[in-house]
Amino acid sequence: MKKVIAAALLAALAGAPAAFAIEPIPGSITYGGQPHTRLQKAPVGSQVQHQFYNGGYDYRETYLIQPDRSLKLVDRHIVQVPGDR
C-alpha cells in the first residue's frame, strides 16, 4: 500500500511544473508560438526582459534562452497598476 501511495505522489509531482507554468498572454513574445527569429548571439541561459501594455496594465516578462535558442517564459509581473500614477 505504501508503494502505491508513493507512486501516486511521484506521478502527481512529476506533472506539477506544467501546472504552474506561466502561459503567454497577448503581447508576450511567445504568444502564438515561438518567434521566427532566434537570438543567436545571446548565451544560452541568459535572461531577456520584455515590457508591454495589455488590458490596461503594464507587464514585464522575463524569458530564458534555451539550448535550442527558443525562449522560455519564467516570470511576469505588473509594472504599474492603473490609478497608481
C-alpha atoms as a printed R data frame, in Angstrom:
   type eleno elety resid chain resno      x      y       z
1  ATOM     1    CA   MET     A     1  0.000  0.000   0.000
2  ATOM     2    CA   LYS     A     2  2.844  2.403   0.813
3  ATOM     3    CA   LYS     A     3  4.374  1.759  -2.612
4  ATOM     4    CA   VAL     A     4  1.096  2.630  -4.324
5  ATOM     5    CA   ILE     A     5  0.797  5.884  -2.372
6  ATOM     6    CA   ALA     A     6  4.437  6.774  -3.078
7  ATOM     7    CA   ALA     A     7  3.988  6.059  -6.796
8  ATOM     8    CA   ALA     A     8  0.837  8.201  -6.922
9  ATOM     9    CA   LEU     A     9  2.621 11.037  -5.130
10 ATOM    10    CA   LEU     A    10  5.571 10.890  -7.527
11 ATOM    11    CA   ALA     A    11  3.234 10.894 -10.522
12 ATOM    12    CA   ALA     A    12  1.408 13.951  -9.174
13 ATOM    13    CA   LEU     A    13  4.663 15.819  -8.531
14 ATOM    14    CA   ALA     A    14  6.003 14.990 -11.989
15 ATOM    15    CA   GLY     A    15  3.115 16.886 -13.587
16 ATOM    16    CA   ALA     A    16  3.242 19.815 -11.165
17 ATOM    17    CA   PRO     A    17  5.744 22.040 -13.060
18 ATOM    18    CA   ALA     A    18  3.482 22.065 -16.124
19 ATOM    19    CA   ALA     A    19  0.516 23.024 -13.955
20 ATOM    20    CA   PHE     A    20  2.354 26.086 -12.617
21 ATOM    21    CA   ALA     A    21  3.899 27.191 -15.926
22 ATOM    22    CA   ILE     A    22  3.220 30.783 -16.937
23 ATOM    23    CA   GLU     A    23  1.131 30.950 -20.095
24 ATOM    24    CA   PRO     A    24  1.757 33.679 -22.690
25 ATOM    25    CA   ILE     A    25 -0.872 36.425 -22.987
26 ATOM    26    CA   PRO     A    26 -1.466 38.845 -25.881
27 ATOM    27    CA   GLY     A    27  1.658 40.998 -26.064
28 ATOM    28    CA   SER     A    28  4.020 38.251 -24.863
29 ATOM    29    CA   ILE     A    29  6.878 37.394 -27.221
30 ATOM    30    CA   THR     A    30  5.806 33.748 -27.294
31 ATOM    31    CA   TYR     A    31  2.059 34.391 -27.626
32 ATOM    32    CA   GLY     A    32  1.006 32.329 -30.633
33 ATOM    33    CA   GLY     A    33  4.232 30.305 -30.619
34 ATOM    34    CA   GLN     A    34  7.962 30.869 -30.679
35 ATOM    35    CA   PRO     A    35  9.238 33.833 -32.723
36 ATOM    36    CA   HIS     A    36 10.651 33.019 -36.165
37 ATOM    37    CA   THR     A    37 13.936 34.795 -35.466
38 ATOM    38    CA   ARG     A    38 16.301 33.257 -32.942
39 ATOM    39    CA   LEU     A    39 18.648 35.029 -30.560
40 ATOM    40    CA   GLN     A    40 21.947 33.760 -31.939
41 ATOM    41    CA   LYS     A    41 24.407 35.962 -30.030
42 ATOM    42    CA   ALA     A    42 22.904 35.774 -26.542
43 ATOM    43    CA   PRO     A    43 24.377 32.988 -24.378
44 ATOM    44    CA   VAL     A    44 22.210 30.005 -23.508
45 ATOM    45    CA   GLY     A    45 20.679 30.534 -20.066
46 ATOM    46    CA   SER     A    46 20.743 34.328 -20.300
47 ATOM    47    CA   GLN     A    47 17.656 36.370 -19.489
48 ATOM    48    CA   VAL     A    48 15.663 38.572 -21.853
49 ATOM    49    CA   GLN     A    49 13.312 41.239 -20.493
50 ATOM    50    CA   HIS     A    50 10.160 42.286 -22.357
51 ATOM    51    CA   GLN     A    51  7.762 45.046 -21.288
52 ATOM    52    CA   PHE     A    52  4.359 45.608 -22.902
53 ATOM    53    CA   TYR     A    53  0.890 47.019 -22.321
54 ATOM    54    CA   ASN     A    54 -2.234 44.831 -22.337
55 ATOM    55    CA   GLY     A    55 -5.732 45.336 -20.981
56 ATOM    56    CA   GLY     A    56 -4.902 48.473 -19.020
57 ATOM    57    CA   TYR     A    57 -1.792 47.045 -17.363
58 ATOM    58    CA   ASP     A    58  1.925 47.368 -17.998
59 ATOM    59    CA   TYR     A    59  3.618 43.976 -17.807
60 ATOM    60    CA   ARG     A    60  7.263 42.984 -17.566
61 ATOM    61    CA   GLU     A    61  8.204 39.448 -18.524
62 ATOM    62    CA   THR     A    62 11.446 37.543 -18.147
63 ATOM    63    CA   TYR     A    63 12.461 34.850 -20.613
64 ATOM    64    CA   LEU     A    64 15.360 32.385 -20.505
65 ATOM    65    CA   ILE     A    65 17.199 31.396 -23.666
66 ATOM    66    CA   GLN     A    66 17.077 27.620 -24.017
67 ATOM    67    CA   PRO     A    67 19.798 25.417 -25.607
68 ATOM    68    CA   ASP     A    68 17.738 25.196 -28.833
69 ATOM    69    CA   ARG     A    69 17.641 29.053 -28.892
70 ATOM    70    CA   SER     A    70 13.926 29.163 -28.066
71 ATOM    71    CA   LEU     A    71 12.545 31.377 -25.303
72 ATOM    72    CA   LYS     A    72 11.026 30.091 -22.071
73 ATOM    73    CA   LEU     A    73  8.702 32.426 -20.158
74 ATOM    74    CA   VAL     A    74  9.767 32.237 -16.499
75 ATOM    75    CA   ASP     A    75  8.309 35.357 -14.841
76 ATOM    76    CA   ARG     A    76  5.658 38.029 -15.366
77 ATOM    77    CA   HIS     A    77  4.609 40.863 -13.141
78 ATOM    78    CA   ILE     A    78  2.594 44.050 -13.414
79 ATOM    79    CA   VAL     A    79  4.829 47.117 -13.526
80 ATOM    80    CA   GLN     A    80  2.151 49.710 -12.817
81 ATOM    81    CA   VAL     A    81 -1.482 49.266 -11.788
82 ATOM    82    CA   PRO     A    82 -3.945 51.828 -13.225
83 ATOM    83    CA   GLY     A    83 -4.597 54.607 -10.723
84 ATOM    84    CA   ASP     A    84 -1.171 54.274  -9.044
85 ATOM    85    CA   ARG     A    85  0.392 57.085 -11.089
